[in-house]
Amino acid sequence: MGHFKAEPPEGFWKGLQQHMGYTDEELETFKKCPKRGKWAPHMASPEIQNSTLVIEVVESHGCGNGMKVGDGLYFQGCGLLDPKRSSPWCAHAFHGVSGFSNICHNLILHGIDPNDMYADHFSCLDCGTKYGWGLVIMKAYVIKEDVI
């Protein structure tokens, strides 16, 4: 399905409705919510859609699934996985990704560079060789690309 591309203001809501498959009633409910109504046009803007969240392995030791330094996940618009650019990934290393997606969206929407986030590293759920198998450390950051 891909991301919804923002249309000029007069066509935005109709385009969103079509993209999301909302009924007229659902769209009106969505628009009446102060937060969703305010931020939806911004979420579809080039400012967000041209921001790619990258989750990159920066350390790896004893990973049973073979994740290695340089492996990465790429999320267009900070939320949509780009499987063509992403590496194979262990399920134990996904847990922090949605949080970083939300953090990056919020920072960008409020005019803050997401690469200035205070905490930008996290680890997989394994706890190293003393108690588990291994440990993978990842870094989250955003790159700007011309997607729309």
VOPAGU-2260 file (C-alpha; in pm, 1 decimal, decimal comma):
REM VOPAGU-2260
SITE   aa  ch    i         X         Y         Z
SITE  MET   A    0       0,0       0,0       0,0
SITE  GLY   A    1     279,0     246,6      80,5
SITE  HIS   A    2     260,8     587,5     234,9
SITE  PHE   A    3     -14,9     836,3     169,6
SITE  LYS   A    4     123,8    1136,9     -14,5
SITE  ALA   A    5     -13,2    1472,1      98,3
SITE  GLU   A    6    -224,4    1650,2    -160,5
SITE  PRO   A    7    -290,0    2023,1    -163,6
SITE  PRO   A    8    -493,5    2118,8     146,0
SITE  GLU   A    9    -829,4    2096,2     -30,5
SITE  GLY   A   10    -770,6    1735,5    -134,3
SITE  PHE   A   11    -586,5    1612,5     173,0
SITE  TRP   A   12    -878,9    1470,2     372,0
SITE  LYS   A   13   -1041,4    1300,9      73,0
SITE  GLY   A   14    -707,6    1147,9     -23,0
SITE  LEU   A   15    -648,3    1029,1     333,5
SITE  GLN   A   16    -995,9     878,7     344,8
SITE  GLN   A   17    -932,9     684,4      26,0
SITE  HIS   A   18    -584,9     572,4     135,0
SITE  MET   A   19    -705,8     452,0     475,6
SITE  GLY   A   20   -1034,3     304,8     355,2
SITE  TYR   A   21   -1231,7     514,9     604,4
SITE  THR   A   22   -1605,5     560,4     580,0
SITE  ASP   A   23   -1737,4     918,8     591,8
SITE  GLU   A   24   -1827,4     864,0     957,6
SITE  GLU   A   25   -1481,1     730,8    1043,7
SITE  LEU   A   26   -1316,0    1024,5     867,8
SITE  GLU   A   27   -1528,4    1276,2    1059,4
SITE  THR   A   28   -1444,2    1103,0    1389,2
SITE  PHE   A   29   -1075,8    1111,0    1297,1
SITE  LYS   A   30   -1084,3    1481,2    1199,4
SITE  LYS   A   31   -1268,6    1582,2    1518,7
SITE  CYS   A   32    -993,2    1444,2    1741,2
SITE  PRO   A   33    -777,8    1747,6    1827,5
SITE  LYS   A   34    -447,4    1563,0    1799,2
SITE  ARG   A   35    -518,7    1352,5    1490,7
SITE  GLY   A   36    -690,1    1638,0    1309,7
SITE  LYS   A   37    -398,4    1867,6    1381,3
SITE  TRP   A   38    -110,2    1632,1    1305,3
SITE  ALA   A   39    -239,9    1414,8    1018,5
SITE  PRO   A   40    -149,7    1664,8     743,6
SITE  HIS   A   41     199,2    1697,9     892,8
SITE  MET   A   42     249,3    1319,2     907,1
SITE  ALA   A   43     188,3    1301,6     531,6
SITE  SER   A   44     414,5    1597,7     456,2
SITE  PRO   A   45     751,9    1577,5     280,2
SITE  GLU   A   46     914,5    1673,8     610,8
SITE  ILE   A   47     812,3    1337,1     757,7
SITE  GLN   A   48     793,7    1126,2     442,3
SITE  ASN   A   49    1145,7    1226,9     333,0
SITE  SER   A   50    1285,0    1119,4     671,0
SITE  THR   A   51    1414,0     762,3     681,1
SITE  LEU   A   52    1465,2     599,7    1019,8
SITE  VAL   A   53    1769,7     373,6    1017,2
SITE  ILE   A   54    1831,0     110,2    1282,5
SITE  GLU   A   55    2192,2      -3,8    1245,8
SITE  VAL   A   56    2387,4    -274,6    1428,0
SITE  VAL   A   57    2693,9    -112,3    1586,9
SITE  GLU   A   58    2811,0    -405,2    1802,9
SITE  SER   A   59    2743,0    -776,2    1783,8
SITE  HIS   A   60    2886,7   -1068,1    1977,7
SITE  GLY   A   61    2751,0   -1421,6    1981,1
SITE  CYS   A   62    2431,5   -1350,3    1787,1
SITE  GLY   A   63    2264,6   -1685,0    1718,6
SITE  ASN   A   64    2094,4   -1541,4    1410,4
SITE  GLY   A   65    2414,3   -1394,6    1269,8
SITE  MET   A   66    2341,3   -1023,0    1296,6
SITE  LYS   A   67    2660,1    -827,8    1235,7
SITE  VAL   A   68    2791,4    -472,6    1250,0
SITE  GLY   A   69    2650,1    -270,8     960,2
SITE  ASP   A   70    2324,1    -466,7     929,7
SITE  GLY   A   71    2032,0    -228,7     920,5
SITE  LEU   A   72    1662,0    -164,0     888,8
SITE  TYR   A   73    1528,8     127,7     683,1
SITE  PHE   A   74    1188,2     281,2     752,2
SITE  GLN   A   75    1056,9     538,0     503,4
SITE  GLY   A   76     869,0     818,5     672,1
SITE  CYS   A   77    1016,4     681,4     996,3
SITE  GLY   A   78     757,1     403,5     991,4
SITE  LEU   A   79     730,1     197,3     671,6
SITE  LEU   A   80     986,0     -82,8     638,0
SITE  ASP   A   81    1182,1     -77,2     312,7
SITE  PRO   A   82    1254,3    -450,0     270,5
SITE  LYS   A   83    1476,2    -397,1     -35,4
SITE  ARG   A   84    1727,9    -200,1     169,0
SITE  SER   A   85    1692,9    -381,2     500,5
SITE  SER   A   86    1900,9    -672,4     628,2
SITE  PRO   A   87    1763,5   -1000,6     762,6
SITE  TRP   A   88    1670,9    -931,5    1123,3
SITE  CYS   A   89    1631,5   -1126,9    1445,9
SITE  ALA   A   90    1293,8   -1099,2    1620,1
SITE  HIS   A   91    1471,6   -1038,1    1953,6
SITE  ALA   A   92    1617,0    -714,9    1813,4
SITE  PHE   A   93    1285,7    -559,4    1700,2
SITE  HIS   A   94    1148,8    -458,4    2039,7
SITE  GLY   A   95    1285,6    -102,0    2040,8
SITE  VAL   A   96    1203,7     -12,2    1683,1
SITE  SER   A   97     844,6     110,9    1730,3
SITE  GLY   A   98     950,6     334,8    2016,5
SITE  PHE   A   99    1216,4     500,9    1802,6
SITE  SER   A  100     963,1     544,1    1522,0
SITE  ASN   A  101     732,2     734,3    1759,0
SITE  ILE   A  102    1018,9     938,5    1904,5
SITE  CYS   A  103    1138,9    1043,0    1559,7
SITE  HIS   A  104     789,6    1136,5    1441,6
SITE  ASN   A  105     732,6    1351,4    1749,6
SITE  LEU   A  106    1068,9    1525,8    1731,6
SITE  ILE   A  107    1029,0    1608,6    1362,2
SITE  LEU   A  108     671,0    1731,4    1413,0
SITE  HIS   A  109     795,2    1966,9    1684,2
SITE  GLY   A  110    1082,1    2101,1    1475,0
SITE  ILE   A  111    1359,2    1914,1    1655,8
SITE  ASP   A  112    1629,3    1723,2    1471,0
SITE  PRO   A  113    1563,5    1354,6    1557,0
SITE  ASN   A  114    1937,7    1292,3    1549,8
SITE  ASP   A  115    1961,0    1503,6    1866,1
SITE  MET   A  116    1757,1    1248,7    2064,4
SITE  TYR   A  117    1911,6    1181,1    2403,7
SITE  ALA   A  118    1903,1     800,6    2394,5
SITE  ASP   A  119    1974,5     660,5    2049,7
SITE  HIS   A  120    2117,9     314,6    2126,5
SITE  PHE   A  121    1942,7      -1,9    2242,7
SITE  SER   A  122    2011,0    -373,1    2260,5
SITE  CYS   A  123    1842,2    -695,8    2168,0
SITE  LEU   A  124    1657,9    -889,3    2436,6
SITE  ASP   A  125    1938,7   -1142,1    2476,9
SITE  CYS   A  126    2167,3   -1062,1    2768,4
SITE  GLY   A  127    2510,2   -1181,3    2657,5
SITE  THR   A  128    2706,0   -1499,2    2709,9
SITE  LYS   A  129    2690,2   -1498,1    3090,9
SITE  TYR   A  130    2311,7   -1553,5    3091,1
SITE  GLY   A  131    2213,9   -1599,8    2728,2
SITE  TRP   A  132    2359,4   -1643,2    2383,2
SITE  GLY   A  133    2497,0   -1310,2    2274,7
SITE  LEU   A  134    2427,1    -941,4    2252,1
SITE  VAL   A  135    2354,8    -698,6    1968,8
SITE  ILE   A  136    2368,8    -319,9    2013,2
SITE  MET   A  137    2187,7     -96,4    1765,7
SITE  LYS   A  138    2176,4     275,8    1695,8
SITE  ALA   A  139    1874,4     467,9    1566,6
SITE  TYR   A  140    1915,4     773,1    1343,5
SITE  VAL   A  141    1737,2     954,9    1063,8
SITE  ILE   A  142    1859,2    1036,8     714,8
SITE  LYS   A  143    1691,2    1279,5     476,3
SITE  GLU   A  144    1601,3    1146,3     131,7
SITE  ASP   A  145    1384,1    1268,0    -155,0
SITE  VAL   A  146    1103,2    1012,4    -137,5
SITE  ILE   A  147     815,4    1246,4    -224,7
